[in-house]
Amino acid sequence: MSFKVIVIGSGKGSNAQALLRAEQSGKLGVAEIAAVF
């Protein structure tokens, strides 16, 4: 089972990028980034 997360960001997107990298490396556990706005 996964926990879907939507990232709503502003600015340069560095926090969103960090979250995407963490997801790719398996550091978010069951969380899955479903969308970035």
C-alpha positions in Angstrom: 0.0 0.0 0.0 1.3 3.4 -0.9 0.5 6.9 0.5 0.0 9.3 -2.4 1.4 12.8 -1.9 0.9 15.9 -3.9 3.7 18.5 -3.7 2.5 22.2 -4.0 5.6 24.4 -4.4 6.7 27.9 -5.1 10.0 29.4 -5.8 12.9 27.5 -7.5 11.6 24.0 -6.7 14.5 22.9 -4.7 12.4 21.3 -2.0 10.3 19.4 -4.6 13.5 18.2 -6.3 14.8 16.9 -2.9 11.5 15.1 -2.4 11.7 13.5 -5.8 15.3 12.4 -5.2 14.3 10.9 -1.8 11.4 9.0 -3.5 13.8 7.6 -6.2 16.2 6.4 -3.5 13.5 4.8 -1.4 13.8 7.2 1.5 10.1 8.1 1.7 9.0 4.6 2.7 5.4 4.0 1.5 4.9 7.6 0.3 4.6 8.1 -3.4 4.7 11.5 -5.1 1.7 11.6 -7.3 2.0 15.1 -8.6 4.0 18.3 -8.4 2.3 21.7 -8.9 
